Amino acid sequence: MGELAAAVAEWIAHDPDPDAAAELAACSEDELQDRFARPLTFGTAGLRGPLRAGPNGMNLAVVLCATWAVAKVLADRGLAGSEVVVGYDARHRSAEFGRAVAEVFAVQGFSVTLMSWPVPTPAVAYAVRSMGAATGVQITASHNPASDNGYKVYFSGGLQIVAPTDRDIENAIAIAPPADEIPRAPVEPAGASQVRDYIERAATVRRTVGSARVALTAMHGVGGEFALDALALAGFSDVHVVDSQFAPDPDFPTVAFPNPEEPGAVDELLALAAGVDAEIAVALDPDADRCAVGIPTPSGWRMLSGDETGWLLGDYLLAGADPATAVVASTVVSSRMLARIAEAYGARHVETLTGFKWLARADEGLDGTLLYAYEEAIGHCVDPVAVRDKDGISAAVLACDLVVALRAQGRTVLDALDELARRHGVHTTTAVTRRVDSPEAAAALMARLRSAPPDRLAGYAVTVTDLAPHTDALVYSGGDDTTSVRVVTRPSGTEPKLKSYIEIRCSGELATARARAQRMQDAVAAAIAEWD
């Protein structure tokens, strides 16, 4: 028997899922090679992969072994028997996996709170933090395709795990017993009070009073009812929902990809917003940890970029904060405008590596407290005291509150964006994706860019900053007193492609500065397309 055949036979012998054997028997050899080439590893937000049998997929056996490993790491750190929170979203098999996680922790003596129904991911982060739990696990693949699921891990304080914890868990997975030999004990679902507390807390991020007309989509995910409750508690009762996308549906039937940033994903939302004469449109991703915002303009409705929303919410929060203690944060691939906004208020800005596992820790070791953090991929943390992760529901409440506050001043969101541009310069941002044949090809292109980087972009000489070994990214920056160009290039962690995040800043009269920034942005994007 060959090595692959032996591995498949061993997997089938110990997979507690009775359908695994037939599923694997129907696979071609190439498919089996892919499924058994490597185990899933912890990435930016835990384990994530396609629902399929084998070590390189999300399935019951992988969930059981991962949970055994997390329990071992906790016990090795003297935390055996501590509090654990387990949640799950509405994806295929999420409830089954969530129960399995809770049952493995329970048999090992942990005090387990298993959510009674599918919940938003930030509700689990909140529960871990508010209960002082040692860990939390949420079964979710966020905005991935319907064919995927995932396993997200929080440790103390409701923060996503970082090294060396992720490697410790992976090492423990490697020595876990066969999945069918991992014991489990029944767990009675609970957690209703924690979820209620989370919704009540999300409603408190408001700073004004009064309502606004809101259009909302839950993108077939779990956030719809929770968002309606939080908005109602916050005083927003005039909320109109996209009915076809409101109820949880793991097949995401109305969108090609359940991500508010994807082309076409928010078409129904914007049509609803226009039809009901809304003042703001809100799109949550399927696990409700991300929030996209749409606004009316003279030429029709449009979605704000994650950066634009980040500028607005950051400025709004900083305007009412003590600058001596306020810390705001954004990632290296996000716009630099938040840094300028913070400087103008006399507050501290921190730039972190990509991901909320770093943003949530931005104030560590500083004489100040995190007030707000965001990443360009529509992730916003507007209440770090309660949730140290991105939270689409509390961000939605604050965005609606901002609209009310601006309306009371006789202003619109567009007016607020114009004012920020006058104060800090016009900032334009976009991302360019270069698809390649394989991860190895992406690595080779990064190596060539390191050895022979471009020396000019949009006519400006640029300097190169290599962020290795902290992360595999290159930063190109250049400009003068009135203009700057910045590009951050990094390979995708999950797909064979390179992403380059472009930001142009131009000062001067708004219309002229915007036109010039757009021309420069187009020129830089064209240059990136020619990199080889």
N, C-alpha and C positions, 0 to 999 in steps of 0.2 A: 504494500500500500504506500502510495506517495505521501510526501509531507502534507500537501494540501488536503488530500483525501482523509488523512488521519486527523487533521485539525477539524475538518467538517464533521467527521464521525464522533469525535470527542465532544464537539459543541452540541450535536443532536442528542447525545447520551445524557447531557446534563441541562438541557434547556427546558425550563418548566412550562414553556408554551407548547401545547400539543400540536400546533400548526407549523412549528418551525421546521420539522423534518420534511414535510411536503413542500414547503416554500423553498428550502435549500436544494431539494432534489430537482426542482424545476429550473434551477439556475444553470447557465452556461459556465464553462470553466473560467472564462474571463470575468464573469460576474462574481464567481466564488473567489477568484484571486483578489478582486477589489474588496470584497467583504471581509476577507481574512488577512489582508495585507498588513493591517495595523489596527490597534484599538482606537476608539474615540479618545481624544485628549481634551484637556481643559483649555479653552480659548478665552476670548475676551469676556464671555458671560457664561462660563460653565461648559458642559457637554452639549453638543447640538449636532444632529445628523438625521438622515432619512430613517423612517420607520421600516426596519427590515431586520431579519435574523442575521446573526453573526456579530463579531466583536466590533466591526466598523459600522455600527448602526444603533439606532435607539430601539430597544426592545426590553422585555421584562428581565431577561438575564443580566443585561448591562445595568439596568436600574438597581437590581438587587445587589450586584457586586459593588457598584459605586456607593450605595448606602452603607454596606458593610465596611467599606473603606473609610467613609467619612466618620462612621462611629468609632472605628479603630483610631483614627487620628485624634478625635476628641478624647478618647480614653487615654491615649498616650500622653496627652497634655493635661491630664488630671481632671477632665471634665465629664467623666462617666456619670450617668444619671442626671445630667443637667437638662434644662428645658430645650425642646426642639419644636420648631414650627414647620408644618408641611402644607403646601398649597398646590394648586394645579389650575390650569386654564381649561378651555373647552375644546382643545384639539383632540384628534383621534388618539385614544388610549390614555389621555392625560389622567382621568379619574382612576383608572386601573393602576397606573404607575404611581400616582400619589398615595393610594392605599398601601401599595407594596412598600414604599419608602417608610411610611408611618409604622407599618408592621415590623419591619426590620429594626428600626430604632426601639420600638416598644419591647421587643423580646430581649434586648440588651440592657433594659432598665432605664432608658431615658424617659423623661416626662414629655409626652407628645401631644401637641395641639394640631390635629388634622382638620383643615377647613371643611366645612359641611357642604360646600358647593364650589363651582369654579369661581375664582377670584382674580382681580388684577394683580399683577406682579408686585406693584408698590405696596399693596395691602400686606403682603408677606414681609417685605422689608420693614414696614412700619411695626408689625407685630413682633418681629425679632427684637427691634430696638426698644419698643415700649415695655415688653415683658422681661427684658434683660436676658433673653434666650442665648444659648451658646451658639446655635446655628439655626438656619432656615433653609429649606429646599423648596423651590418652585418648579413644577413641571410645566415648561413652556418652551416654545421656539420663537416667541415674539412675533416678528413680521415675516418669518421664513415661509416658504410654500407649504401648502396643505400636506404634502408628503413627509414633512419633517416634524420632529419633536425635540425636546431638550431637557436639561437638568441643571438648574441654576442654583448655586450655593452661596449663602450668606453666612458669615461668622459674626462674632460679637459686634454689637452696635448696628446690625443690619447692613453691614458693608460687604460688598462682593469680595471674594477671596483673591489674594495675590500670592506671589511666590514668597516663601517656599511652600505655603499651604497647598497650592494646586499640585505641585510635584509630589508632596507627601501623600496626597490622596491617590495620585496616579500610581505611586509605588505600592500603596496598600492594595489598590485594585489588582495589581500584578500578582499578589500573593493571596487574594481572596479565595475562599473555598469555592467549589463548583456551585453554580447558582441554585441548583435544586437541593443543595445541602445547607443553604443559608436559612436558619430558622426564622419564623415570623409569628407574631401574636396579634390577635384581633385588636383593633382600635376603634373606639366610638368617636365619630366626628364631633367636632366642637368648633370654637373659633368665631362664633357669631358676634360676641361682644367686641372682639378685636377688630373685626371688619366694620362694625358700627362706629367704633371709636375712630377708625381711620377715615371714614366718610365725614364724620363730624369735624375732625381735625382739618381735612382738606377744605371744608367750607370756611374755615377761619382765616384763610390767607387774604381775604378781602380787606381793603383799606377804605372803601367808600360805601355808600348806600345807594339803592336804586337798582332798577332792572335794565335789561337790554334784550333785544330779540336775537336769539341764538339759533343757528342751524348746526346740527350735530350728526356725525356718523360714528358708529362703533366699529366699522370695518369688519362686520361679522364676528367680532371678538366679544370679550367678557365685560367690556367697560361701560356698555350702554346704561343699564339700570343704575350702576354705581355713580356714573357721571350725572345722571338726572337727579339722583338723591342729593349729591354734593351741591349741585347748582341750585336746587330748590332750597336747601338749607342756607345757602349763601344769599338767597333773595332773587334768584333768576328763575322765574316761573314760565316765562315766554320762550320755551325751548321747542324747536321743531326738529324731528329726527328723520333720517333717511330710513323709511320703513323697510325697504328691501335689504338693508345692511344692519338692522338693529339687533335682531336675535342672534345669539351665537350659532355659528354654522362652521364646522371644521373644514368644509370643502371650499369656503370662500367663493361662492358661485358667481358673484357679480363682478369680480375683479380678477385680472390675470395674475396679479401679485399683491398680497394683502399689506401693502406698504403705502402710506399716504404720500410718500415722495415719488412713487412710480407714476409714469404717464397714464392718465385715464382713471386712476384709482379714486380720485375725488370728483369726478365729473358729476355724479349724482348729487353730491353734497353742494357743489357750487350752483347747480341748477335749482336745488331746493332753496338755497340762500337767496338767489335772485327772485325766485317765485314768491317767497314770503316777505321780501324786503327786509332781510335780516341785517343786523349791524356787524355781526361777526360769524364766521364759520369755523367749526372745530372738528378736526378729524383725529380720532384715537387710533393707534395701531391695535392689533388683536389682543394683546395682553395689557393694554392701556398704560404702558409705561412711557410712551412717546405721544407727543401732541403736535399737530400741525395746525396752523391758523390761516384762515382766508379772510380777505377784506374786500369791501366794495371800492372801486376806483371809477373815475369818469369814463373809462373805456371797458368797464365790466369787472367781474370778480376775478381776483387772482389769489394764489396762495403765497404767503410770505415764505422766504427761505428760513431754514433753521437759524441762520446767523441773524437775519433781520428780527425774528422773534426774540432771539437772545439779547440783542441790543436793547430792544424795547423793555423787556422784563427786567433786565439788569439795571437800566436807567431808572425804571419805576421803583424798584426796591431800594436802590442806593439813595434816591431822593428823600426817603424817609428814614434812613439809617444813620447811625453814628459812624462817621468815616474813620474814627480812631480805632474801631474794633472790627469794621466790616472787611470781609475777605470775599472776593468773587473770583471765579475760575472758569477757564475755557481751555480747550485742548489745542495741541500744536497744529491741528488741521483746521481749526476754526478761525474766524475773523479776529483781527487784532483790535477791532474797534472797542470791544469791551474793556481792554486795557486802557485805552484813551479815556473812556467814560469814567472808569475808576480813578484814574489819575486826576481828572478834573474835580472830582468830589473829595480828593485827598484820601481815598481808600486804597486797599491793597489788592492787586490782581496777581493771580498765579496762573501760569501756563503749565499744563500737565501733558503727559502722554495720552494717547487716544484711549477713551473708555471711561466709564463712570467708576470703575474700581480705583482709578487714579484721581478723578475729579472729587470723589467723595472724601478723599484724604488730603485735599489741597491745603487745609489749614493746619495740618500736623506740624508741630514744632514752631508755630507762629504765635505772635502776641495778637490774637484776634480770632474771630469765629466765622466760619463759612456762612455767608448770607445767600449766595446764589451761585449755581454752576450750570453750564450748558455745553452741549456739543452740537456741531453743525447738523448732525443727523437727527434733528428735531427732538432731542432729549433735553429736558429741563428739570432741574432740582430747585424748587422755589421755597421749600420749607425744610432745610437740612436738619433742624432740630428734631423733626418727626420722621423724615424719610431721607436717608443718606444714599439716594439713588435717583435716577430719573423717574418722574411721576407725572403721567399725562393728565390725570384728573385734577390734581391741585394746580398744575400749570394752566389747565383750561379755565378754572375758576379765576385765577389771577389775570389771565388774558381778557376775560369778559369784564372783570373789574376795571382794568385799564381802559377799556372802551368807554365805560361809564364815566370814569374820571376825566377822560379827554373831552367827552361830550359836554360835561359840566363846564369846561373851559371854552366851549365853542370850537373845539378842535377835533380832528380825525386822526386815525392811525397814520395816514399819509402825511399829515401835518407834523406828527411827532417824528417820523422818519426824516422829513426835510430838515427839521430843527437839529436833529443829531448830525446830519450831514453838514449843516452850516457850522456847527460847533467843532466837529472833529474831522471834517473832510468827507468827501464822497468815497464810500467803500463799496466795491463790487466784488462778488465772490461767485465762483463756479468750480465745478470739478470736471476733469477730463479723464476718461477711462481708456486705457490701452490694453486691449485683450491680446493675449499671447497663447501659444500652443500648450503650455504646461507651466507648473510652478517653477520648474528648472529654467525655463525660458525667461520667466519673470526675474528670477535670481540673476541670470546672466545679464539681462538688461540693466539691472541695478548695479551690477559689478562694472559694466561699461560706463555708466553714468558717474560712478565713483572715480574711475580712473581717468575719464575724459569728460568732465562736466561742461555744459554750455557756459560760455563766459559772458554772454549778453542775452538779455530778454527785453523785448519791446524797445530796443535801442539803448538800454541801460546796462552798464557793467554790473555783474552780480557776484556776490560772494557765496560760497557754499559752506553750509554747516552740516556735518555728518552726525546724526543722532545715535549711531551705533556706539557702544553695544547696548544702550538702553532700549532702542527700538530700531528697526530697519527702515530708516527714513532719511531723506536728504532735503535740506531747506535751502532754497535759492532766494536771495534778497538783494535788492538794489534800489536806487532812486536818488532823489535830491530833496530840497526843503519842501517842495510842493507836490511831489509825486513819489510813490513807491510801488514796487512790484515784489510780490512774494509768492513763491510756489513751494509746496511741500509734496514730495513724491514718495510713495511707499507701495510695496506689493500688498495685494489682498491676502488676508490670512486664510481665506476659504476658497478662493477661485483663482484661476490662472490669469491674472491681470494686474496692471499697475494703475494706481489712481494718483492723479496730480491735482492738488487743491490750489486754486489760483485766487489771489486777492490783489486788487489794484486800488490804490488810494490816490485821489486827486483833490486838491483844494482849489478854491475859487468860486466864481458864480455857478450856481447849481446846475443849470442846464448845460453850460459849457463843460463843467467838470465831469458831469455824467457822460456826456458824449465822448469826451476824451478817454475816460476810464473804460468805456465799452470798447472803443477802438483798440486800446492797449490789451484789454482782456482777450479780444478776438485774435490779436496778433500773437499773444503768448500761447493761446490754445492751439493755433496753427503750428507754432514752432514745436510744441510738445508732440503733436501728431507726427512730426518728422524725426523724432529721436529714434536712434537705432544703435 
